[in-house]
Every structure is written in C-alpha cells, then in structure tokens.
Amino acid sequence: MSAQHWHFARPDFAEKVFNLLVSGAVPAITLFGPRRTGKTEFLLRDLGPLADRQGHRVVYASLWQSPVSPLATLIYELEEARRIPSFQARFDGGLRQMSVKLTLRDPFTGSKVAVDLSTLKDASSEMLLVLDQLLGQVASRSHPTFLLLDEFQEVANGPGGADLVAALRTSLDKRKGALVSVFTGSSLYRLQAVFNRRTAPFFRFAQNIALPDLDDGFVDHMLTAARRSNLGPIDRAEALEAFEAFQKNPEFFRKWLRERVFNPASDKEALLKQVETDLAAEFEFDHLWLGLTPLQRATARMIAEKVPQPTGRNGLDFVEALTGDRPPNTTRLQTARDTLASRSILDKIDGMWSISDPVLEDWIRARPRSDF
C-alpha cells in the first residue's frame, strides 16, 4: 500500500480554485493559511495534478528557506518546467533536490551559458530578463500555465526583492491570459504587505482566498488510513480531542497519531504533553526565544495571553507587571510587535494579533517569569 492513502484530498476546493483561474475571472489568487496547515500538500497533490490532467503546464516554486535566492529559485523551477512539461514527472513523490548548476540561454546573444544559481544574490537586470524570457517560454494562451508560488512573502525579504517583485508583476501583466498564478503565504501580515499596500507592485493583483479549515472528516480519513496500514484502531473521541487541542493543525495531529500508535497505553493527557514537548524541540523554540530581546519576549507573552489593546494602556501595564521594570513607551512596544510579525512569530488576522503557531503559543504561555 502506497503512502498516497494518507493524503487527505481537497478535490472540491481544488476545482473551485482551478475554475476561478481558467475562467479568466481573476489572473491570480493569494491563498493564506498558517504554517504547517497543508498549503504545500494542496498545491502538489490536489491543484497541481488537477491542472496537469487538464492539459496545463504547472510551475511550482517553494520560496520558504530555499538554499538559493528567490530569483534563483524561480529561474530554476521555470527552466525545469520548460524542459520537463509534465508536472507529474517532476513532482511525483513530492519535492526533489534542487541543482544549483543550470545551462541557460543568454537573453542578449541566444548562446548557452552555464549559471551557478548559488551566486545569484541580487536581482540583476540581465537575470530579470532571463526570468522574463522563461516566463514567455512556458506561457500558453490555449491552456494557461499555472504558477504556484509557495510562501511568496519571502520574495520581498530576499536579495533584490523590490526589483524582483516589480519585474515579476510586469512579466505577468504582459502575459495575462497565458499565465495564471497562486501565491501562498503563512503570514497574512507579510503577504498583505506585498498585495494590499498601495505602493506595492502587486497591489490588488490577486483575489484573496483563505485555505479552508479541516474538519472531522480529516480525522476520520487519518484513522481509516491507520487502520488500513494495520496501525489501529485508534479511539475516535480521543483523536478528535487531540485535533482540537492542536487547533486543527494537520501536521501536529499526524505527530500525535504516530505517538499514539507507538504508545497505545499512554495516558492521553501525558501523550499530548509529550507531543507538545517534542514539537518544541523539533522546531527549536528555545533557539528562537534566545534570539528575542526581553521586550520582544514580553510582547509575545502579552499576545499569547490575548491582552486587549496590546499597544495601549493595557499592554503597557501588562509588560510592567510581567518584567517588574518601568513600562516602555507605545512606540517601542509597537516596534517589538512589528519585529515579531516580520519574523512570522506573530500574525494579524481579522484585525487581531495572535501567535502564528498554536504550539508555540502554549509554549510561550508556559515560560517562567525569569525569562522576562
């Protein structure tokens, strides 16, 4: 039995996104969902294969913690899609190792040149022309090419980010109807900075769509997959409790499920605590915490505690009570908050600030007073 039976497909949502793009209703969408909630899996296993089956070329590029710059990542994935049109052939089995050595055509002479992508730090005019050239080569008016750009907010923070974003917008505008795009992001605050600011090149370019929350059907699917793999049975009521405890995060739930399979006799509360501890170690919360200033830590704690009006009087009083020091002024508190948001520790959804990761939120609430 293959690993495919563990995948929880979202065919209805994939078809909705597909139809929205190919109908010409919009040239692009932004798809927001917190980290580790299944955006990449949706692109690689649902939307990408659907577009591929319907005769569309699909380009997928992950900009999250890429070993090379965002521009280099885009050039590599576009060249791979030009060379191997089949999405299934490129991504069957998931993500693959990126090669930093490519042979490309010079946009001025047409001759072949060897390029080391690891050296592309800035968005030079020559390499932006290469990007535009590749976009032109993969574009198609009869069957628009799908550009799936994962964690797109990272583009703005990369080397030459402003030049790259402006050049990409121009290239897409030139080929409207031949290229359609999905930009995903795990930080709504940072994603909106690219698409919602009036001065941003992508201002009002894409339709905003939220990745739908998973429901009990996901839990039932995972329990069925476990049973088919001779790893069950798992108590459904306990599984649903764990799913809610991890705020319906699929990756965290999968971690819990593995632990339950290998520790069938563990007390359920103890197992939840163990999974939280393991996740904190896996994602290096200690390392992240050590990189924050005392005021940034206090600000994160305040957001985790859901203090109302965190940069107003309530926030100042909270920080003073937590640290025992004189409260900072509002400007310093806002700066600490914005720094946390720029590092994707905080996010702003529906006008409310929150910790971007539910396990990190619990971990921050459990920090001793001595940490502040």
C-alpha positions as CSV (number, residue, x, y, z in Angstrom):
1,M,0.0,0.0,0.0
2,S,1.5,3.4,-1.0
3,A,1.8,6.5,1.1
4,Q,-0.9,8.1,-1.1
5,H,-3.7,6.7,1.1
6,W,-2.5,9.0,3.9
7,H,-3.2,12.1,1.8
8,F,-6.4,13.9,2.6
9,A,-7.6,15.3,-0.8
10,R,-9.5,18.5,-1.2
11,P,-11.0,18.0,-4.6
12,D,-13.9,20.5,-4.3
13,F,-11.6,23.3,-3.2
14,A,-9.0,22.4,-5.9
15,E,-11.8,22.5,-8.5
16,K,-13.0,25.9,-7.2
17,V,-9.6,27.4,-7.4
18,F,-8.9,25.9,-10.9
19,N,-12.2,27.1,-12.3
20,L,-11.7,30.6,-10.9
21,L,-8.4,30.9,-12.7
22,V,-9.1,29.2,-16.0
23,S,-12.4,31.0,-16.4
24,G,-10.5,34.3,-16.6
25,A,-12.4,35.7,-13.7
26,V,-9.1,36.6,-12.0
27,P,-5.5,36.4,-13.1
28,A,-4.2,35.3,-9.7
29,I,-5.2,34.4,-6.2
30,T,-3.5,34.7,-2.8
31,L,-4.0,31.6,-0.6
32,F,-3.4,32.2,3.1
33,G,-3.1,29.5,5.7
34,P,-0.9,29.3,8.8
35,R,2.3,27.3,8.6
36,R,2.0,23.5,8.5
37,T,-1.7,23.5,7.7
38,G,-1.4,21.8,4.3
39,K,-0.9,24.5,1.7
40,T,2.1,22.8,0.0
41,E,0.3,19.5,0.1
42,F,-2.7,21.1,-1.5
43,L,-0.6,22.6,-4.3
44,L,1.5,19.5,-5.0
45,R,-1.2,16.8,-4.6
46,D,-4.5,18.5,-5.4
47,L,-4.3,21.7,-7.5
48,G,-1.1,20.9,-9.5
49,P,-2.2,17.4,-10.6
50,L,-5.7,18.7,-11.5
51,A,-4.3,21.4,-13.8
52,D,-1.8,18.9,-15.2
53,R,-4.6,16.4,-16.0
54,Q,-6.5,19.2,-17.8
55,G,-3.5,19.9,-20.1
56,H,-2.0,22.9,-18.3
57,R,1.7,23.2,-17.6
58,V,2.3,23.7,-13.9
59,V,5.3,25.5,-12.4
60,Y,5.8,25.1,-8.6
61,A,8.4,27.1,-6.6
62,S,8.8,27.0,-2.9
63,L,10.4,30.2,-1.5
64,W,10.5,29.1,2.1
65,Q,14.1,28.5,3.4
66,S,15.3,27.9,-0.2
67,P,19.1,27.2,-0.4
68,V,19.3,30.0,-3.1
69,S,17.7,33.4,-3.6
70,P,14.1,33.8,-4.6
71,L,15.1,34.8,-8.1
72,A,17.4,31.8,-8.5
73,T,14.6,29.5,-7.2
74,L,12.1,30.9,-9.8
75,I,14.6,30.6,-12.6
76,Y,15.4,27.0,-11.7
77,E,11.8,25.9,-11.5
78,L,10.8,27.7,-14.7
79,E,13.7,26.1,-16.6
80,E,12.7,22.7,-15.2
81,A,9.1,23.2,-16.3
82,R,10.2,24.3,-19.7
83,R,12.5,21.2,-20.0
84,I,10.0,18.7,-18.5
85,P,6.4,19.9,-19.2
86,S,4.8,17.1,-17.2
87,F,4.1,18.2,-13.6
88,Q,3.7,14.6,-12.5
89,A,7.1,13.7,-14.0
90,R,8.7,16.5,-12.0
91,F,6.9,16.1,-8.7
92,D,5.7,12.6,-8.4
93,G,6.6,11.5,-4.9
94,G,7.0,15.1,-3.6
95,L,9.7,17.8,-3.6
96,R,13.1,16.9,-5.1
97,Q,16.6,18.2,-4.6
98,M,17.4,21.4,-6.4
99,S,20.5,21.6,-8.6
100,V,22.4,24.9,-8.4
101,K,24.0,24.4,-11.8
102,L,22.0,25.3,-14.9
103,T,22.6,25.9,-18.5
104,L,20.5,28.8,-19.8
105,R,20.3,30.9,-23.0
106,D,21.8,34.4,-22.8
107,P,18.8,36.8,-23.3
108,F,21.0,39.1,-25.5
109,T,23.1,36.7,-27.6
110,G,21.0,33.5,-27.5
111,S,24.1,31.4,-26.8
112,K,24.1,28.8,-24.0
113,V,25.7,29.9,-20.7
114,A,26.4,28.0,-17.5
115,V,24.9,29.6,-14.4
116,D,25.6,28.9,-10.8
117,L,22.4,29.7,-9.0
118,S,24.1,29.9,-5.6
119,T,25.9,33.1,-6.8
120,L,22.7,34.9,-7.8
121,K,22.3,37.2,-4.8
122,D,21.0,40.4,-6.4
123,A,18.3,40.8,-9.0
124,S,20.5,42.0,-11.8
125,S,18.8,43.4,-15.0
126,E,20.3,40.5,-17.0
127,M,18.9,37.8,-14.8
128,L,15.5,39.6,-14.6
129,L,15.5,39.4,-18.4
130,V,16.2,35.6,-18.1
131,L,13.2,35.4,-15.8
132,D,11.0,37.2,-18.3
133,Q,12.3,35.1,-21.1
134,L,11.5,31.8,-19.3
135,L,8.0,33.1,-18.3
136,G,7.4,33.8,-22.0
137,Q,8.6,30.3,-23.0
138,V,6.2,28.5,-20.6
139,A,3.2,30.7,-21.2
140,S,0.3,29.4,-23.2
141,R,-2.9,31.1,-24.3
142,S,-4.8,28.0,-25.2
143,H,-4.1,26.3,-21.8
144,P,-2.8,28.9,-19.4
145,T,0.2,27.9,-17.4
146,F,-0.2,27.7,-13.6
147,L,2.4,29.4,-11.5
148,L,2.2,28.0,-7.9
149,L,4.5,30.2,-5.8
150,D,4.6,28.9,-2.3
151,E,5.4,31.2,0.7
152,F,5.5,34.2,-1.7
153,Q,6.0,36.7,1.2
154,E,9.6,35.6,1.3
155,V,10.3,37.2,-2.1
156,A,10.0,40.7,-0.6
157,N,12.7,39.9,2.0
158,G,15.1,38.3,-0.4
159,P,18.1,39.9,-2.2
160,G,16.8,42.5,-4.7
161,G,13.3,41.7,-3.5
162,A,11.7,45.0,-4.7
163,D,13.2,44.7,-8.2
164,L,12.2,41.1,-8.5
165,V,8.6,41.8,-7.4
166,A,8.3,44.7,-9.8
167,A,9.8,42.7,-12.7
168,L,7.5,39.7,-12.0
169,R,4.4,41.9,-12.0
170,T,5.4,43.3,-15.4
171,S,6.0,39.9,-16.8
172,L,2.7,38.6,-15.6
173,D,0.8,41.6,-16.9
174,K,2.4,41.1,-20.4
175,R,1.1,37.6,-20.5
176,K,-2.4,38.0,-18.9
177,G,-4.5,35.1,-20.0
178,A,-1.4,32.9,-20.7
179,L,-0.2,32.7,-17.1
180,V,-2.3,32.3,-14.0
181,S,-0.9,32.4,-10.5
182,V,-1.4,31.1,-7.0
183,F,0.6,32.9,-4.3
184,T,0.5,31.2,-0.9
185,G,1.6,32.7,2.4
186,S,1.7,31.6,6.0
187,S,1.9,35.1,7.3
188,L,-1.1,37.2,6.4
189,Y,0.6,40.3,7.7
190,R,3.6,39.9,5.4
191,L,1.5,38.6,2.5
192,Q,-0.8,41.6,2.6
193,A,2.3,43.9,2.6
194,V,3.0,42.6,-0.9
195,F,-0.5,42.7,-2.2
196,N,-2.5,45.3,-0.2
197,R,-0.2,48.3,0.1
198,R,-1.0,51.0,-2.5
199,T,2.7,51.4,-3.2
200,A,3.3,47.7,-3.8
201,P,3.7,46.4,-7.4
202,F,1.1,43.6,-6.8
203,F,-1.5,46.0,-5.3
204,R,-4.9,44.5,-6.0
205,F,-3.4,42.0,-8.5
206,A,-4.9,38.9,-6.8
207,Q,-8.1,37.6,-5.3
208,N,-7.7,36.8,-1.6
209,I,-8.8,33.2,-0.6
210,A,-8.3,31.5,2.8
211,L,-7.3,27.8,3.0
212,P,-10.4,26.2,4.4
213,D,-10.1,24.7,7.9
214,L,-10.0,21.0,8.2
215,D,-13.0,19.3,9.9
216,D,-13.7,15.9,11.5
217,G,-13.5,14.3,8.0
218,F,-9.8,14.8,8.1
219,V,-9.6,12.9,11.4
220,D,-11.8,10.1,10.1
221,H,-9.6,9.8,7.0
222,M,-6.4,9.5,9.0
223,L,-7.9,6.9,11.3
224,T,-9.0,4.9,8.3
225,A,-5.5,5.2,6.8
226,A,-4.1,4.0,10.1
227,R,-6.5,1.0,10.2
228,R,-5.7,0.1,6.6
229,S,-2.0,0.2,7.5
230,N,-2.6,-2.2,10.4
231,L,-1.7,0.6,12.9
232,G,-5.1,0.9,14.6
233,P,-7.6,1.0,15.9
234,I,-7.3,4.5,17.5
235,D,-10.1,5.8,19.7
236,R,-12.0,8.4,17.6
237,A,-13.1,10.5,20.6
238,E,-9.6,10.9,21.8
239,A,-8.4,11.6,18.3
240,L,-10.9,14.4,17.9
241,E,-9.8,15.9,21.3
242,A,-6.2,15.9,20.1
243,F,-7.2,17.5,16.8
244,E,-9.0,20.3,18.7
245,A,-6.1,20.7,21.2
246,F,-3.7,21.3,18.3
247,Q,-6.2,23.8,16.7
248,K,-6.9,21.5,13.8
249,N,-3.3,21.6,12.6
250,P,-2.8,18.6,10.3
251,E,0.9,18.2,10.9
252,F,0.6,18.4,14.6
253,F,-2.2,15.9,14.6
254,R,-0.2,13.5,12.4
255,K,2.6,13.7,15.0
256,W,0.1,12.9,17.8
257,L,-1.2,10.0,15.7
258,R,2.3,8.5,15.3
259,E,2.9,8.8,19.0
260,R,-0.4,7.2,19.9
261,V,0.3,4.2,17.6
262,F,3.7,3.6,19.2
263,N,2.5,4.3,22.8
264,P,-1.0,2.7,22.9
265,A,-1.0,2.5,26.7
266,S,0.0,6.2,27.4
267,D,-2.3,8.4,29.4
268,K,-4.0,10.8,26.9
269,E,-3.0,14.0,28.8
270,A,0.6,12.8,29.2
271,L,0.7,11.9,25.5
272,L,-0.5,15.4,24.5
273,K,2.1,17.0,26.7
274,Q,4.8,14.7,25.2
275,V,3.9,15.7,21.7
276,E,4.0,19.4,22.6
277,T,7.4,18.9,24.1
278,D,8.7,17.0,21.0
279,L,7.3,19.7,18.7
280,A,9.0,22.4,20.7
281,A,12.3,20.6,20.3
282,E,11.8,19.8,16.6
283,F,11.0,23.4,15.8
284,E,13.7,24.8,18.1
285,F,11.6,27.1,20.1
286,D,14.5,27.6,22.6
287,H,16.7,28.9,19.9
288,L,14.0,31.3,18.6
289,W,13.4,32.5,22.2
290,L,17.1,33.2,22.8
291,G,17.1,35.4,19.7
292,L,14.5,37.8,21.2
293,T,15.0,40.8,23.4
294,P,13.3,40.9,26.8
295,L,10.7,43.4,25.4
296,Q,10.1,41.2,22.4
297,R,9.5,38.2,24.7
298,A,7.2,40.2,26.9
299,T,5.3,41.4,23.8
300,A,5.0,37.8,22.6
301,R,3.7,36.7,26.0
302,M,1.2,39.5,26.0
303,I,-0.2,38.4,22.6
304,A,-0.3,34.8,23.7
305,E,-2.3,35.9,26.7
306,K,-4.8,37.7,24.5
307,V,-4.4,41.0,26.3
308,P,-6.8,43.5,24.7
309,Q,-5.4,46.7,23.1
310,P,-1.8,45.3,23.4
311,T,-0.1,48.5,22.4
312,G,-2.3,50.7,24.6
313,R,-2.5,51.2,28.3
314,N,-3.4,47.5,28.9
315,G,-0.3,46.4,27.1
316,L,2.0,48.8,28.9
317,D,0.6,47.7,32.3
318,F,1.0,44.0,31.4
319,V,4.7,44.5,30.4
320,E,5.4,46.4,33.6
321,A,3.7,43.7,35.8
322,L,5.5,40.9,33.9
323,T,9.0,42.3,33.9
324,G,9.0,44.4,37.1
325,D,10.6,47.3,35.1
326,R,9.2,50.6,34.1
327,P,6.9,50.2,31.1
328,P,8.2,51.1,27.6
329,N,6.6,53.8,25.6
330,T,4.0,52.8,23.0
331,T,6.4,53.3,20.1
332,R,8.9,50.8,21.5
333,L,6.0,48.3,22.1
334,Q,4.8,48.7,18.5
335,T,8.3,48.2,17.2
336,A,8.7,45.0,19.2
337,R,5.3,43.8,17.9
338,D,6.3,44.6,14.2
339,T,9.6,42.8,14.6
340,L,7.9,39.7,15.8
341,A,5.5,39.9,12.9
342,S,8.3,40.4,10.4
343,R,9.8,37.1,11.8
344,S,6.5,35.3,11.4
345,I,6.1,34.8,15.1
346,L,3.0,37.0,15.2
347,D,0.3,37.4,12.6
348,K,-2.7,39.7,12.2
349,I,-6.0,38.1,11.2
350,D,-9.3,39.8,11.1
351,G,-7.8,42.8,12.9
352,M,-6.5,40.7,15.8
353,W,-2.9,39.9,16.6
354,S,-2.0,36.3,17.6
355,I,0.9,33.9,17.8
356,S,1.2,32.2,14.4
357,D,1.7,28.7,15.8
358,P,-0.6,27.2,18.4
359,V,2.1,25.0,19.9
360,L,4.4,28.0,20.2
361,E,1.6,30.0,21.8
362,D,1.2,27.4,24.5
363,W,5.0,27.2,24.9
364,I,5.3,31.0,25.4
365,R,2.5,31.0,28.0
366,A,4.4,28.4,30.0
367,R,7.6,30.4,30.1
368,P,8.7,31.2,33.7
369,R,8.9,34.9,34.9
370,S,12.7,34.7,34.9
371,D,12.6,34.6,31.1
372,F,11.4,38.2,31.1
